[in-house]
Amino acid sequence: MAENYSESYRQQLSNALISSKKLNYLNQIIIKPYPKISNKKLENLQNIIYQKILPILWQSVGDKYKGTSCIDLSINLFIWLQALGYESDIVYGEVEINGVNEFDVSIEELFYEYNNRVAEGIQNIHAWVTIGDDIIIDMALPDRILKFYGVLDLPPIFINRAGEMSRQFRSKYKPMLVGTDFIAKTNSIDPREAIQDLKSLLKIEH
């Protein structure tokens, strides 16, 4: 029987949450590796993203290569999901494709970037969005798989479970840290500050 990578992913996400607490974030992390999110909720999430979020994001990103823009894309996806009422967060770590790590990142490097406010140069990490459990939302990886592995007919965005990502696309996500505080300290934007602006624009009342 094939390995159920979703369970491994949940354990790694649990460890990533423990590691994140060591950084004394200002913002509380709400997402959790358990309990399991239903297939119905996952389907509703897919519909919301395809119908309300992607059409707008496509206007800004266009046809450009997105395989190296995972942080910017994750920020935008996170802001939109939060504004539309989905509790979500950004995850940082590694992704393995066909048995090869794409970024060779370590938790020690992430700790160093955060503690030293490293805001220059290229961040050699992968970032994606989650609403908890084994759910992965990633707009950058499809382009990367197409470019480096020649896989055709990929969806424009991955909205799937970690186990299905491993089975269908040989992509194993490896969470190391969670939380927008990491971006706020190592980039020029605080994603949470942008949520209220978007809510006001959309006139969403919470």
N, C-alpha and C positions, 0 to 999 in steps of 0.2 A: 504493500500500500504506500502511495506517495506521501512524503512528509507534509504535514499540515503546517505550513510556515506561519500561518496566522497566530498560532499559539506561541511560537518563538518570537514573533514580532511583539505580541502583547507583553511578554516578559522583558524584552529589550526596552519597550516603552516605559514599563514600570521602573526599570533601572535608570532610564533617562530622566524620569520625574524626580527620582532620588538625587541624581547628580545636579539637577537644576536647582533644587532647594538649597544646595551648598553655596549657590551664588547670591543668595539673599535678594531675590528679585523684589521689585516694588509691587508688581502686579501678580495677583494670585492666579495660579494655573488651575483651570476648572476641568479640562478634559481628563478622562480616565481610561485606562486600558480595559477596565471592566465596569459595568456589565456589558453584555453583547448588544450591539445595535441591530435592530431588526432589518431584514431585507426590505421591508416596506419603507422604513425611514431612509435607507440607502437609495431606494428608487426615487423617493420624493426629493432627496438631495440632488440626485442626478438631473431630475427634471428642472429644478430651480436653477441649477448652474447652467444648463444648456439653454433654457428659455430666457432667463433674466440677466445672467452675469456674462456669459461668453460673448453674446452679440455686442456688448459694450466694450469688453476688453479687446476684442478683435479689432475694433476701430483704432485702438491705440498701438497695438503690437503689430498688426498687419501681417505680412508674409515673412517678416524677418526671422532669422534663426533664433529659436527660443531656448536651445539647449544649454546656454550659459547664463540664462536670466532667471534662474530658479528663485532667487531671493526677491527680486522685484515682482515676479509673478505671484509668489506666495503672499507677499504683502497685499497686493491688490485682491487676491482671492479671499484672504482673511478679512479684509476691511468690508468687502461686499457681503460675505456670509454673516458677519457680526451685525451689519446694518439691517440685514434681512431677518434677523432673529435666530440665527444658528450659532450656538456656542461653539467656538472653534479655537484652534491655536496653531502656531507654526512649529514644526519639528525640524531639527538639524541633525545631520549625520552623514552616513555613507549609503550608497546604493551599489549593489553588486549585480552585474549583468553578465550572464553566461559564465559565472564563476570568477569574474574579475572585478575588483573594486575600482570604481570609476574615479575616485577623488583621493584615496589614500589619506583620509583625515583621521585624526585621533582625538579622543576626549581631552587629552592634555593640551592640544593645540586650540581647541575651542575654549577651554578654561583660560588659556593665556590671552587669547584675543579679547575675551570679555573683561578680565581683570585689568588688562593694560589699555583698554579702550582703543584697540587697534582699528582705525577707521580708514586706513589707506591700503592700496594694493588690492589684489584679487583675493576674495574669500574662497579658498579651495574646499568648499563644503557643498553638500546638497541640502536643499530645503524643500519641504512640502507642507501641506495643510492637512489637519485632521479634525474631526468632530469627536474623536475618541475611538475606543475599541481598536479594531484592525483596519479602520478606514483610511485610505490614502487618497489625497486629491493633489494631482501634480500636472501642471500645464507645460513643464519644461522637458520632462523625460521623453515624451513621444518623438520630438525632434532629434534628440540625442541618439535614440535607438535607430531612427531612420538614417541618420548621417553616418554613424560608426558601425552599424550592424546590418544596414540595408533592408530592414524589415518594412514592408509596405502595408498599406491599408490600416494604419494605426488610427485610433480615435484622436481628436485634437487635444483631449485632456484625459488623463487617467482618473477615474473616480471609482475605486474598486477596493476590495479587501486585499490585505497583504498576501494571503494564501493564493488568491486568484492571480495576483501580479506575478508571483513566483512561478505558478503553473503555466500561465498563458504567455508571459513575456520574459521568463527566466530572470526576473528582476527582484532581488531581495533587498528590501529597505531595512536599514540598520539605524534606528533612532539612538541619539546620544544626548541631546538636550532638547528641551521644549520651552517655549515662551517668547513673547515679543520683546521682552527686556533685552534679549541678546542682540536683536537688530537695533533697538533704540540706542544701545551703547556702542555698537560697532559700525553704524551707518548714520546717515544724515536725517533719518526720518524715524519718528515714533509711530508705529502703525496704529496704536490705540488713540492717539490724538486725532487721527483722520476719520475715525469711526463716526464721531459726533457730527463732523462736517458733512459726511455723506448722509447720515440720518436726516439732518436738516434739509439737505438738498432733496432727498426723497420724501420729506415730510412724513417720516415714519415716527410714530409715537410709541414709546415704550414706558 
